[in-house]
Amino acid sequence: MRTFFRTETTDDESQKLLELEKMKQNLEQQLQEMSRTVEKQQEMIAMAKRDPLTGLRNRQGIPELVNASLCTHREGIFFITDLDNFKSVNDTYGHMEGDRVLIRFAKAIKAAADPKDMIARLGGDEFVVFSLGHYDKYEIKAKARRFIRQIERSLVMPGNLVHVTVSVGIARAPHDGVSYESLYENADKALYSVKNEGKNGYRFFSDINKPVSSHNSIEAITGKLKESKMEGSFEVEYIHFEKIYRFMERNLIRNPREVQCILFTLEDYTDAGEMMVQRQLEHLQQVIVSSLRKGDVTTKYSPTQVLALLIDVSTENAGMVVERILCKYRRTAGQDRMDILYEIRQLTAVGEPEVSAFRSMQ
């Protein structure tokens, strides 16, 4: 004979079980929501480290990878590449075509790189590639040439009058640095050296530190200084413009001549977007540089201003030159063109009173 015992659950116990089940469901729901939030945050962090135009890593996404790799493998090669005439592409064909060139640039550099290479776009037309491991100098040179050849081939466009070339700066770990920051700094110096030597090539950081012979001939020195291409005015950074300006002031003491300084300013830009202002200033710069003579000097002074020095030009003739520049700007700037305020001031020798300025709005 079997005896069965039946456990009866009271109403209070049933209520507690229901509450516990409900709490369990709420906790599971909260955990799912937290998991989705974490995933979304991770996706946003990953997106923040990617360049939206090319899909490559960006300036925030590459340093940690390189530094982590260098902690375990201390050898590697750091390349910086950029386009030599990218500004001409934007000026001639517009920023949309410039973006398409950057996309082709990114695809070309990925095709030329090895599968394990780390690639990033730092901004503008500046890209970096880090190759982990040991490479001899011949292998590195071959890789740099491969980058240049692949990129230049991908950027050949039918009917494109702007010839785009590539410059590459190279730093090696651990010889030239053991961190992303030091390798970038030294590769950038090597890139600047390539640019300074005529562009369209590559340079090792170690090569720019080699001592210069103390027995260079004047022919060798002036050969390096000689400008191979002269088109339009001489365009320089403001720090160099300032030195030229002061040199001309001193020169006027013993060699009186008429030199005019002109300041062009974009007006009514407060309601315009930053990109529009940048495009209009770049366009104005291009018009000024191409309109002036080889002996004149120009520079970007601020995000809305361009300075120019006109050599051996009277104030009256300077006004005519400005009118010609503004006329060309109005014809070619498009619907986003802005009003231009300009000022003309004649340089005088150091110590002499300044000649009054002439101002106009166009």
CORFEN-V245319 format. One record per run of one state. SS is the DSSP state (a for helix, b for strand, c for the rest). FROM is the first residue (numbers start at 0). LEN is the number of residues. Records with the same first field share a line. If there is no record, write none. Layout:
SS = FROM-LEN + FROM-LEN
//
This chain:
c = 0-10 + 48-1 + 50-6 + 57-1 + 72-3 + 83-2 + 93-1 + 112-5 + 123-2 + 132-4 + 154-11 + 173-6 + 196-4 + 208-9 + 225-8 + 235-2 + 254-4 + 267-6 + 291-5 + 302-2 + 311-3 + 332-6 + 346-11 + 361-1
a = 10-38 + 58-14 + 85-8 + 94-18 + 136-18 + 179-17 + 204-4 + 217-8 + 237-17 + 273-18 + 314-18
b = 49-1 + 56-1 + 75-8 + 117-6 + 125-7 + 165-8 + 200-4 + 233-2 + 258-9 + 296-6 + 304-7 + 338-8 + 357-4
//
